Amino acid sequence: MLHHFYETEKAKGKEIYATYYISGLVSGANKLPSTKEQNDGSILSFSPPEVVDSYLVMLCQDSNLDESIKEFTKIYSIHIYALSPSPMTNYDPLAEALNESLKDKQGRTPVE
């Protein structure tokens, strides 16, 4: 519905800008170090590090959508999160609203 409104207004030549919400997996970092130095200076070896994907929620401008999508290895959701008459320059209010919406009953976010 919001996407239809956005496309209709753009087709009429009106200045309208979309902020997109993208959620999905991105290539992660190493979960475990491959080596660890002991107190005596010796090196303890581990099996090769396990690479773990991370869940990411991103807000991006319509002009950066294609570039932002490339960062994900798997996408769960893409939708218009907000519309505005000028490009967003400060995402803090939207990010705070998004963080609040992700909290569980104890007030924790998924990364806590």
N, C-alpha and C positions, 0 to 999 in steps of 0.2 A: 504494500500500500504506500509506504513512504517512498519506495523506489519509483513507483509509478508517478507520484507527485513530482519527484525530483526530475525525472525524465521529461514530463509534460512541461514543467517550468523552463527547463533548459531549451526545449524545442521552441518555446515562445520567445526565446532570446533573453530571458531574465537572468540576472546574476544570482546564482544559487550555488552553494558549495556543500558537499557532503563530507561528513566524517564517517569513516567505515570502522566497524568492529570486526576484527578477525581473531579467531581462536583456533589453536591447533598445536601440533608438535613441531619443535625445531630441533636440529641436531644438537645434542648435548655435549657436555664436557666429560672428561674422564671421571668415573665414579671413585676409583681407588688409585692411589699412586702405584707406579710399577716398582719403585724401590723406596726404602726408608733407611735413613742413617741411624745407627744405634748410638747409645751414649759412649761406647768404647771405640767409636770410629768405624766399626765394621758396617757393611751394607747388608740389609735384609732384603731378599728378592721376593716379589709377589708374582702371581701369574699375570699375564698381560691385562692392562686396565680394561674395565668394562665401560663402553660408551653408552650413556643413557640419554634418551631424548627428554626434553623438557617441555612442559605445557606452557604456552604463551598466549596471553591476551594482548592484542595490540590495537591502538586507535591510530588511524592514518587518514590523510587527506585524499580526496578523490584523485588528485593529480599524481599521488604516489602509490595508488592501489596495486598496479601491476608489479612494481618493484618490491613492494612489501610482501606480496603473495609468494615471491620467489624465496623468501627467507624460511618458509615452512616446508617440512617434509610431509606433513599430513594436515589437512584443514578440516576442522569440525564445523565451523560456522563463519559466514561472511554476510554482514548485513549493514545497512545504513543505520548508524547510531544517532546521528544528529544532522540537522540542516541549518545553514546560516546564510545571511546575505553577503558575507565576506569570508575569506579564508580564515580558518582558526589559527591563531598564533600562540594561544595559551591553552594547553590541554589539561591543566591542573584541575579545574572544576569537573570536567568530564571524567578524568582519571579517578578523582576522589569518589564520585558517584558510582563508578564501576567497581572500585575496591569495596565500597559499602555493600553493593549488591552481591558480591562474592563471599561475604562473611557468613559463617555458620551461626548456629544458635548461641555458641559461646563467644562469638565475636572474633573468631580466628579466620584468617584468609588461608587459601590453599598452600601458600608458601611458608606459613608459620608452623 
